[in-house]
Amino acid sequence: MANIIVEAVKYLIILCFAFYTYECFVVLRGTVSAKKKNRIFIRQRVFMFVIHFGAFLALYVTTEEISILFFYLFQVVFFSILLTCYQLFYENCSMLLVNNMCMLLSIGFIMLTRLSFQRAVKQYIIALITAGLTLFIPLVVQKMTWLKKFGWVFALFGICALLVVTVFGSTTYGAKISISIAGFSVQPSEFVKILFVFFTACMLWQSTDFLRVAITTSIAAAHVLILVASKDLGGALIFFITYLIMLYVATRKLFYLTAGLLSGCVAAIAAYRLFSHIRVRVLAWSDPLSVIDNEGYQISQSLFAIGTGGWFGMGLNQGTPNRIPIVEQDFIFSAISEEMGGVFALCLIMVCVSCFLMFLNIAMQMRDQFYKLAALGLGILYGFQIFLTVGGAIKMIPSTGVTLPLVSYGGSSLLSTMILFAVIQGFYMLKQKEGDLNGAKGNGREYFSQEESFREK
């Protein structure tokens, strides 16, 4: 009986997630009315709760652990309160981003419960606390119009935080990325990257003359070099690409982009020669089966899991994702592909893409250059991290040790991503308040449609 339930649930959640994903992109169309969008958002929530219920039903019937049922009920309460709070307190918020955030969190809870119940509970507690803290950020962002004046403060705080990790941090898999505070492991670079975006936006929003660009590039290079010294090359790559794209958008000079890409290639070659763990990752990426007993074991198991799952997956608790080292963090996408299927995994990517497009949409619609650059930078942070995580899991690129935002296990990653989403919500509502949305729709310049208010006034 349990196998029948697991098999039925597998196809149910795939079908629901496919409809959910499709409607993420329907919302971005400019021809969709407010009433239709309202119905879409409600249907998306229904799909999310059906997926959530079906997945935990499958987990319960295969384990018969009563604690899973109580954990499921706590999550239902959490999502219900979070969705209601955004609906009541922020009438002009982007409900697409709220729904997607909750959907990604629910997928993370499902897979972490499958992989490690204790870690899933810890992730839930962190999400609960973080949701309470970040619920006020959109309001703060709208009020703090003076953020653009504190560029040097952002830079100083960020560099100091990274230096503390370099000197006092603990080494994990060859890199110093975290420090222990009161018994908790914290990864400061996850929060510094948000400050880094604000610093870059502060420096480039008014002037892009050569001296200003040179100073900003020097400070940005200091961030990257400190991360390189800590051997956190995945983080350094995210900082580098984010700054390069923000610089190009601010200046519109192809020379800066070309010079940055060339310097990045030189730096990659130097990192390969200087750091042994980088050579190990490149070797594992180039031919994992030839070194499957050692360096290539992790990526080989990831590919086996993805291949075993096929299009429709093996069903929750029917696969062997725990064979992949660090599966809860770096390779959770592989575990999702194995047990929930390739179709589900592709839909997951597309939901992340819809968030990324919404970030870019908000950036394009902002009139103030500071907010435009900040929204763009946060979007690049999010989108490039998705690329690194999925690309490493499917062997498109060497593994960088980057987590899948809102899905992978990790308190610092979860907290920083929810802060990022809250800041973007603040930008969105600030744009709504400015009244530029209707004007932008009238002049025919927007590439994607902005969401209208979830509640009709």
C-alpha positions as CSV (number, residue, x, y, z in Angstrom):
1,M,0.0,0.0,0.0
2,A,2.8,2.4,0.9
3,N,4.4,1.9,-2.6
4,I,1.1,2.7,-4.3
5,I,0.8,5.9,-2.3
6,V,4.4,7.0,-3.0
7,E,3.9,6.3,-6.7
8,A,0.6,8.2,-6.9
9,V,2.0,11.1,-4.9
10,K,5.0,11.3,-7.2
11,Y,2.9,12.0,-10.3
12,L,0.6,14.3,-8.4
13,I,3.3,16.6,-7.2
14,I,4.9,16.7,-10.6
15,L,1.6,17.6,-12.2
16,C,0.9,20.3,-9.6
17,F,4.4,21.8,-9.9
18,A,4.2,21.9,-13.7
19,F,1.0,23.9,-13.5
20,Y,2.5,26.1,-10.8
21,T,5.6,26.8,-12.9
22,Y,3.6,27.6,-16.0
23,E,1.6,30.2,-14.1
24,C,4.7,31.9,-12.9
25,F,5.3,32.9,-16.4
26,V,1.7,33.7,-17.2
27,V,1.9,36.4,-14.5
28,L,4.7,38.1,-16.4
29,R,2.6,38.7,-19.4
30,G,1.4,42.2,-19.9
31,T,-2.1,41.2,-21.1
32,V,-3.1,39.5,-17.9
33,S,-5.8,41.4,-15.9
34,A,-5.6,42.0,-12.2
35,K,-8.5,39.6,-11.6
36,K,-6.8,36.8,-13.4
37,K,-3.6,37.4,-11.6
38,N,-5.5,37.2,-8.3
39,R,-6.9,33.8,-9.3
40,I,-3.4,32.6,-10.4
41,F,-1.9,33.5,-7.0
42,I,-4.6,31.7,-5.2
43,R,-4.2,28.6,-7.4
44,Q,-0.4,28.7,-6.9
45,R,-0.9,28.5,-3.1
46,V,-3.3,25.6,-3.6
47,F,-0.7,23.8,-5.7
48,M,2.0,24.5,-3.1
49,F,0.0,23.1,-0.2
50,V,-1.0,20.0,-2.3
51,I,2.6,19.3,-3.1
52,H,3.6,19.9,0.5
53,F,0.9,17.5,1.8
54,G,1.5,14.8,-0.8
55,A,5.3,14.8,-0.1
56,F,4.9,14.5,3.6
57,L,2.3,11.8,3.2
58,A,4.8,9.8,1.2
59,L,7.5,10.4,3.8
60,Y,5.1,9.3,6.6
61,V,3.9,6.1,5.0
62,T,7.4,5.0,4.2
63,T,8.8,5.8,7.7
64,E,5.8,5.6,9.9
65,E,7.4,8.3,12.1
66,I,4.7,10.3,13.9
67,S,7.2,13.2,14.3
68,I,7.0,13.8,10.6
69,L,3.2,14.5,10.9
70,F,3.8,17.1,13.6
71,F,6.6,18.7,11.7
72,Y,4.3,18.9,8.7
73,L,1.6,20.7,10.7
74,F,4.1,23.2,12.1
75,Q,5.2,24.0,8.5
76,V,1.6,24.5,7.4
77,V,1.1,27.0,10.2
78,F,4.4,28.8,9.3
79,F,3.5,29.1,5.6
80,S,-0.1,30.2,6.3
81,I,1.0,32.9,8.7
82,L,3.8,34.1,6.4
83,L,1.5,34.4,3.4
84,T,-1.2,36.1,5.4
85,C,1.2,38.6,6.9
86,Y,2.4,39.7,3.4
87,Q,-1.1,39.9,2.2
88,L,-2.3,42.0,5.2
89,F,0.7,44.3,5.8
90,Y,2.0,44.8,2.2
91,E,-0.9,45.2,-0.2
92,N,1.4,46.3,-3.0
93,C,4.0,43.5,-2.6
94,S,4.9,41.1,-5.4
95,M,2.9,38.0,-4.6
96,L,4.7,36.1,-7.2
97,L,8.0,36.5,-5.2
98,V,6.2,35.6,-2.0
99,N,4.6,32.5,-3.5
100,N,7.9,31.4,-5.0
101,M,9.8,32.0,-1.8
102,C,7.4,29.8,0.1
103,M,7.4,27.1,-2.6
104,L,11.2,26.9,-2.6
105,L,11.3,26.8,1.2
106,S,8.7,24.0,1.2
107,I,10.8,21.9,-1.3
108,G,13.8,22.5,0.9
109,F,11.9,21.2,4.0
110,I,10.6,18.2,2.1
111,M,14.1,17.1,0.9
112,L,15.9,17.9,4.1
113,T,13.2,15.9,6.1
114,R,14.0,13.0,3.7
115,L,17.8,13.3,4.1
116,S,18.2,14.4,7.7
117,F,15.2,15.1,10.0
118,Q,17.4,16.9,12.6
119,R,18.8,19.2,10.0
120,A,15.3,19.8,8.6
121,V,14.0,20.9,12.0
122,K,17.0,23.2,12.5
123,Q,16.4,24.7,9.1
124,Y,12.7,25.2,10.0
125,I,13.6,27.1,13.2
126,I,16.1,29.3,11.3
127,A,13.4,30.0,8.7
128,L,10.8,30.8,11.3
129,I,13.1,33.3,13.1
130,T,14.3,34.8,9.8
131,A,10.8,35.3,8.5
132,G,10.0,37.3,11.6
133,L,13.1,39.5,11.2
134,T,12.8,40.1,7.5
135,L,9.1,40.8,7.5
136,F,9.9,44.4,8.4
137,I,12.7,44.9,5.8
138,P,10.4,46.0,2.9
139,L,9.0,48.8,5.1
140,V,12.6,49.8,6.2
141,V,13.8,49.9,2.6
142,Q,11.0,52.3,1.6
143,K,11.8,54.6,4.5
144,M,15.6,54.5,4.3
145,T,16.1,56.6,1.2
146,W,19.5,57.7,2.5
147,L,21.1,54.3,2.0
148,K,22.9,55.6,-1.1
149,K,25.1,57.9,1.2
150,F,26.8,55.0,3.1
151,G,28.8,53.3,0.4
152,W,32.1,53.5,2.3
153,V,30.4,52.1,5.5
154,F,29.2,49.1,3.5
155,A,32.7,48.6,2.1
156,L,34.5,48.9,5.4
157,F,32.1,46.6,7.2
158,G,32.3,44.0,4.5
159,I,36.0,44.0,4.2
160,C,36.4,43.8,8.0
161,A,34.0,40.8,8.2
162,L,35.8,39.0,5.5
163,L,39.2,39.6,7.1
164,V,37.9,38.2,10.4
165,V,37.0,35.0,8.6
166,T,40.4,34.9,6.9
167,V,42.3,35.2,10.2
168,F,40.0,33.4,12.7
169,G,37.7,31.3,10.5
170,S,37.6,27.5,10.5
171,T,38.6,25.5,7.5
172,T,36.0,23.4,5.8
173,Y,36.9,21.3,2.7
174,G,40.0,23.4,2.1
175,A,38.4,26.9,2.5
176,K,37.9,29.3,5.4
177,I,34.3,30.3,5.0
178,S,32.8,30.4,8.5
179,I,33.4,31.4,12.1
180,S,31.8,30.1,15.3
181,I,29.7,32.6,17.4
182,A,28.1,31.3,20.6
183,G,28.3,27.7,19.3
184,F,26.7,28.6,15.9
185,S,28.6,28.5,12.6
186,V,28.1,31.7,10.6
187,Q,29.3,32.4,7.0
188,P,29.8,36.2,6.8
189,S,30.3,36.2,3.1
190,E,26.6,35.4,2.6
191,F,25.7,38.7,4.1
192,V,28.7,40.7,2.9
193,K,27.6,40.1,-0.7
194,I,24.4,42.1,-0.1
195,L,26.5,44.9,1.4
196,F,28.8,44.6,-1.6
197,V,25.9,45.2,-4.0
198,F,24.9,48.3,-2.0
199,F,28.4,49.6,-2.0
200,T,28.8,49.2,-5.7
201,A,25.4,50.9,-6.4
202,C,26.4,53.8,-4.0
203,M,29.6,54.4,-5.9
204,L,28.3,54.2,-9.4
205,W,24.9,55.7,-9.3
206,Q,26.0,59.4,-9.6
207,S,29.2,59.2,-11.5
208,T,31.1,56.8,-13.7
209,D,34.2,58.8,-14.5
210,F,37.5,57.0,-14.7
211,L,38.6,58.0,-11.2
212,R,35.4,56.8,-9.5
213,V,35.5,53.5,-11.5
214,A,39.2,53.0,-10.5
215,I,38.5,53.5,-6.8
216,T,35.4,51.3,-6.9
217,T,37.2,48.6,-8.8
218,S,40.0,48.7,-6.2
219,I,37.7,48.2,-3.3
220,A,35.8,45.5,-5.2
221,A,39.1,43.7,-5.9
222,A,39.9,43.9,-2.2
223,H,36.7,41.9,-1.4
224,V,37.6,39.3,-4.1
225,L,41.2,39.0,-3.1
226,I,40.3,38.4,0.6
227,L,37.9,35.6,-0.4
228,V,40.7,34.1,-2.6
229,A,43.1,34.3,0.4
230,S,40.4,32.4,2.4
231,K,40.2,29.9,-0.6
232,D,36.5,30.6,-0.9
233,L,36.7,30.7,-4.7
234,G,33.0,30.1,-5.2
235,G,32.2,33.2,-3.2
236,A,35.0,35.2,-5.0
237,L,33.5,34.2,-8.4
238,I,30.0,35.4,-7.3
239,F,31.4,38.8,-6.2
240,F,33.5,39.2,-9.3
241,I,30.7,38.5,-11.8
242,T,28.2,40.6,-9.9
243,Y,30.6,43.6,-9.9
244,L,31.5,43.2,-13.5
245,I,27.9,43.2,-14.7
246,M,26.9,46.1,-12.5
247,L,29.9,48.1,-13.8
248,Y,29.0,47.4,-17.4
249,V,25.4,48.4,-16.9
250,A,26.4,51.6,-15.1
251,T,29.0,52.7,-17.6
252,R,27.8,51.0,-20.8
253,K,31.5,50.6,-21.8
254,L,32.4,47.3,-23.5
255,F,36.1,47.9,-22.6
256,Y,35.4,47.4,-18.9
257,L,33.5,44.2,-19.5
258,T,36.2,42.8,-21.9
259,A,39.1,43.8,-19.5
260,G,37.2,42.2,-16.6
261,L,36.6,38.9,-18.4
262,L,40.2,38.7,-19.5
263,S,41.5,39.4,-16.0
264,G,39.0,36.8,-14.7
265,C,40.5,34.2,-17.1
266,V,44.0,35.0,-15.9
267,A,42.9,34.8,-12.3
268,A,41.3,31.4,-12.9
269,I,44.5,30.0,-14.4
270,A,46.5,31.4,-11.5
271,A,44.0,29.8,-9.0
272,Y,44.3,26.5,-10.7
273,R,48.1,26.6,-10.3
274,L,48.1,27.9,-6.7
275,F,45.4,25.9,-5.0
276,S,45.5,22.1,-4.9
277,H,41.8,21.7,-4.0
278,I,40.9,23.7,-7.2
279,R,43.0,21.2,-9.3
280,V,41.1,18.4,-7.5
281,R,37.8,19.9,-8.5
282,V,38.8,20.4,-12.1
283,L,40.1,16.8,-12.3
284,A,36.8,15.5,-10.8
285,W,34.9,17.6,-13.4
286,S,36.9,16.7,-16.4
287,D,36.8,12.9,-16.0
288,P,35.1,11.9,-12.7
289,L,34.8,8.1,-13.6
290,S,38.6,7.8,-13.9
291,V,39.0,8.9,-10.3
292,I,35.7,7.7,-8.9
293,D,37.3,6.1,-5.8
294,N,38.6,9.5,-4.7
295,E,38.3,12.9,-6.3
296,G,35.5,12.0,-8.6
297,Y,33.3,10.2,-6.2
298,Q,31.0,13.1,-5.3
299,I,30.2,14.2,-8.8
300,S,29.9,10.6,-10.1
301,Q,27.3,9.8,-7.4
302,S,25.5,13.0,-8.3
303,L,25.4,12.0,-12.0
304,F,24.3,8.5,-11.0
305,A,21.4,9.9,-8.9
306,I,20.2,12.2,-11.7
307,G,20.4,9.4,-14.2
308,T,18.6,6.9,-11.9
309,G,15.8,9.3,-11.3
310,G,15.0,9.8,-14.9
311,W,12.1,12.1,-15.9
312,F,9.7,11.1,-13.1
313,G,11.9,10.1,-10.2
314,M,12.0,7.0,-8.0
315,G,9.6,8.5,-5.4
316,L,10.4,9.9,-1.9
317,N,12.4,7.5,0.2
318,Q,12.9,5.2,-2.7
319,G,16.3,6.4,-3.9
320,T,19.8,6.5,-2.3
321,P,20.7,10.2,-2.3
322,N,22.7,9.9,0.9
323,R,25.5,8.3,-1.1
324,I,26.4,11.8,-2.3
325,P,28.7,13.5,0.1
326,I,27.4,16.9,1.4
327,V,24.1,16.2,-0.3
328,E,22.1,18.5,1.9
329,Q,24.1,21.5,0.9
330,D,26.0,21.4,-2.4
331,F,24.1,18.6,-4.2
332,I,20.5,18.8,-3.0
333,F,19.5,19.4,-6.7
334,S,20.8,15.9,-7.4
335,A,18.7,14.4,-4.6
336,I,15.6,16.2,-5.9
337,S,16.3,14.9,-9.4
338,E,16.7,11.3,-8.2
339,E,13.5,11.0,-6.0
340,M,11.2,13.7,-7.5
341,G,12.3,13.4,-11.1
342,G,13.9,15.4,-13.9
343,V,10.6,17.1,-14.8
344,F,10.2,18.3,-11.2
345,A,13.9,19.5,-11.2
346,L,13.4,21.4,-14.4
347,C,10.3,23.1,-13.0
348,L,12.4,24.0,-9.9
349,I,15.0,25.7,-12.2
350,M,12.2,27.6,-14.0
351,V,10.7,28.8,-10.8
352,C,14.1,30.2,-9.9
353,V,14.3,31.7,-13.4
354,S,11.0,33.4,-12.9
355,C,12.3,35.0,-9.7
356,F,15.4,36.2,-11.6
357,L,13.3,37.7,-14.3
358,M,11.2,39.5,-11.8
359,F,14.4,40.9,-10.2
360,L,15.5,42.2,-13.6
361,N,12.0,43.6,-14.3
362,I,12.1,45.6,-11.1
363,A,15.6,46.9,-11.9
364,M,14.5,48.0,-15.3
365,Q,11.4,49.8,-14.0
366,M,13.2,51.7,-11.2
367,R,13.7,55.4,-12.1
368,D,16.4,56.1,-9.5
369,Q,19.8,54.8,-10.7
370,F,20.9,53.7,-7.3
371,Y,17.9,51.4,-6.8
372,K,18.2,50.2,-10.4
373,L,21.8,49.1,-9.9
374,A,21.1,47.6,-6.4
375,A,18.1,45.6,-7.8
376,L,20.2,44.4,-10.7
377,G,23.1,43.4,-8.4
378,L,20.9,41.4,-6.1
379,G,19.3,39.7,-9.1
380,I,22.7,38.7,-10.5
381,L,23.8,37.4,-7.1
382,Y,20.7,35.2,-7.0
383,G,20.8,34.1,-10.6
384,F,24.5,33.3,-10.8
385,Q,24.3,31.3,-7.5
386,I,21.6,29.1,-9.1
387,F,23.8,28.6,-12.1
388,L,26.8,27.6,-10.1
389,T,24.8,25.1,-7.9
390,V,22.9,23.4,-10.7
391,G,25.9,23.6,-13.1
392,G,28.1,21.9,-10.6
393,A,25.6,19.1,-9.9
394,I,25.1,18.2,-13.6
395,K,28.8,18.5,-14.4
396,M,28.4,21.6,-16.6
397,I,31.1,23.3,-14.6
398,P,33.4,22.3,-11.8
399,S,31.7,22.2,-8.3
400,T,32.1,25.5,-6.4
401,G,30.6,24.5,-3.1
402,V,27.7,26.9,-3.5
403,T,24.2,26.2,-2.0
404,L,20.9,26.3,-3.8
405,P,19.1,29.4,-2.3
406,L,16.2,28.6,0.0
407,V,16.4,24.9,-0.7
408,S,19.8,23.7,0.5
409,Y,20.7,23.3,4.2
410,G,22.5,26.2,5.7
411,G,21.4,28.9,8.1
412,S,23.6,31.7,6.7
413,S,22.5,31.0,3.1
414,L,18.8,30.9,4.1
415,L,19.0,34.1,6.2
416,S,20.8,36.1,3.5
417,T,18.5,34.9,0.7
418,M,15.4,35.8,2.7
419,I,16.9,39.2,3.3
420,L,17.6,39.5,-0.4
421,F,14.0,38.7,-1.2
422,A,12.7,41.2,1.4
423,V,15.0,44.0,0.0
424,I,13.7,43.3,-3.5
425,Q,10.1,43.5,-2.1
426,G,11.0,46.9,-0.7
427,F,12.2,48.1,-4.1
428,Y,9.1,46.7,-5.8
429,M,6.8,48.5,-3.4
430,L,8.9,51.7,-3.6
431,K,8.4,51.6,-7.3
432,Q,4.6,51.1,-6.8
433,K,4.5,54.0,-4.5
434,E,6.3,56.3,-7.0
435,G,3.5,55.7,-9.4
436,D,5.9,54.9,-12.3
437,L,4.4,51.5,-13.0
438,N,1.4,52.8,-15.0
439,G,3.5,55.2,-16.9
440,A,6.0,52.5,-17.8
441,K,3.2,50.4,-19.2
442,G,1.9,53.2,-21.3
443,N,5.1,54.0,-23.0
444,G,5.7,50.5,-24.3
445,R,9.3,50.3,-23.0
446,E,9.1,47.4,-20.5
447,Y,10.2,43.9,-21.5
448,F,8.3,42.1,-18.9
449,S,5.0,43.0,-17.2
450,Q,5.1,44.2,-13.6
451,E,2.7,42.5,-11.2
452,E,-0.3,44.5,-10.1
453,S,-1.5,44.6,-6.6
454,F,-2.6,41.2,-5.2
455,R,-5.6,42.9,-3.7
456,E,-7.8,45.0,-5.9
457,K,-8.6,48.3,-4.3
